[in-house]
Amino acid sequence: MFRPYAHAQYEIVFMRVLFACVVFWSVAFMLPGLIKVEAFDEIPENWTKIFYSIDGEQARVERLSAMKEPVGLAKLFPGVVKQLTTHAVANVATYALFGSLILYACGLILPISLGIATLIHTSVFTLNNSMGATHHGYQIISIALLGQWVATMLPWIWRLFGKKFQVPKGLRLADLEIYYTHIGIAGCYVLAGVTKLLASGIMWVINAPLVAVQVHKTHDQKYYEYLDPKWIEDGKQYANFAVDNPNLTRLILGGGLFMEVIAFALLINRFWATTIGLSLWLMHVLIAKSMALHFPTNEIVDLVFLANMPFWFVYFVLRKRDDIHQLRIKP
């Protein structure tokens, strides 16, 4: 219980390749240099909503550069982080991110490739959060990257103290990378749940229908940003759902809170990781459908690292065959 377990090589490859795609997707359109709005005849709707406003790229770059309320790395290295708003640095960062993720997906020089990817991803969203309105939809990616990088650095850290790092018997360093990723994911959810309880206690669930006010505010803000009446209409629709269905809203949000608090259980074993992962994914889907609160990166990370469907497919196909043990897999 609460110990890392072995993974087959196909699992590691599956997770790395998909996660590399998710990391690049989440960052590339935040950088103003390499990939521009003009490069597309029609920007995908979700990218437009998240990353661009009606006043164009240059206005956004100016807001980013201002860093009105610096956080994290922006406090420690404001000049360095601000350089990401320049086209030259953004170009280099995008190419460096792409190259490091290719190496990561191939399992090559992970201490370096993961270190570069972690630094760029964290810096980009530190810059974004330093505008004064923090966004926590992508921190799960930064934390997953950080956890994997720390795992790959363990042998080097031990070497600094003149010792040899010993991977637990029957495991590889790659297994520790996944385990540290699981710890980071669990931490994200548990911290979110505990914070809610410390701030409001059980009243957070009782007052859940009041989320309608926040939904209205969010959609009104988007309307003034894009001047699209659709935002006003959608805001009314989702807010009315919470008001007209107070008990259902309490059930959805209260259930989500419960899943956040017990998310640490995903560390018990593979079965629990899958169960909790699918439950968290369903939680995000229900909240998105009923209240338009979207966390797509959380959903993908939960499916890739926790649900891990390729494992269960292979397991149920090969469980009656002797070579199942050669694949290093067990439920």
Secondary structure, DSSP 8 states (H G I E B T S, - for coil): --S-----HHHHHHHHHHHHHHHHHHHHTT-SSSS-GGG-SS--HHHHHHH--TTHHHHHHHHHHH-SS--THHHHSHHHHHGGGSHHHHHHHHHHHHHHHHHHHTT-SHHHHHHHHHHHHHHHHHHHHTTSS---SSHHHHHHHHHHHHHHHHHHHHHHTT------TT--HHHHHHHHHHHHHHHHHHHHHHHHHHHHTTHHHHTGGGHHHHHHHHHHHHHHHH--HHHHHHHHHHHHHHHH-HHHHHHHHHHHHHHHHTGGGGGS-HHHHHHHHHHHHHHHHHHHHHH----HHHHHHIIIIII-HHHHHHHHHHTTSGGGGGGT---
